[in-house]
Amino acid sequence: MCFQQSRNPDPFYSIVRDLLMPTYTYKCTKCEKEFPKMSSIASRDEPKDCDCGGEAKRTVDKPQMVKDGFPYNK
């Protein structure tokens, strides 16, 4: 099954698409605010718009460790 952005009227499609879409952290170059944003892997490095009107760039997050099947941070 391919999850492309299309005109699919099925409400289940949007739920599954959102679960499969990775979340990245972006930081605004104008106000220095950091915020998470869902973005496809193909467009993750493109600048995003901030609430202040500035341009936000993707930051590098620290990797999460997995123990007993659950993520945790040391």
Phi, psi and omega in degrees: 000132182257130181255067177273154175288113182216186180268055181275119183281353184290122179294332178295328180301315182291328178293313180295318179300317181292328178289329181271349183278123180288152178252132180239157177261132180240150179233129182286136179279346182266308185253359178067014180284137175255138180208149177275150179209133175284135182206146177291158180298324181294329183249017184293330182271354177288140178299145179249159179275138177261162178298331182280352182099358179276182181251131181252139179247151182290137177260166177263116179272151176286145181290149178269143176269148179242128179225127181057033177083002181237139178288144175211157177246137178276000000 
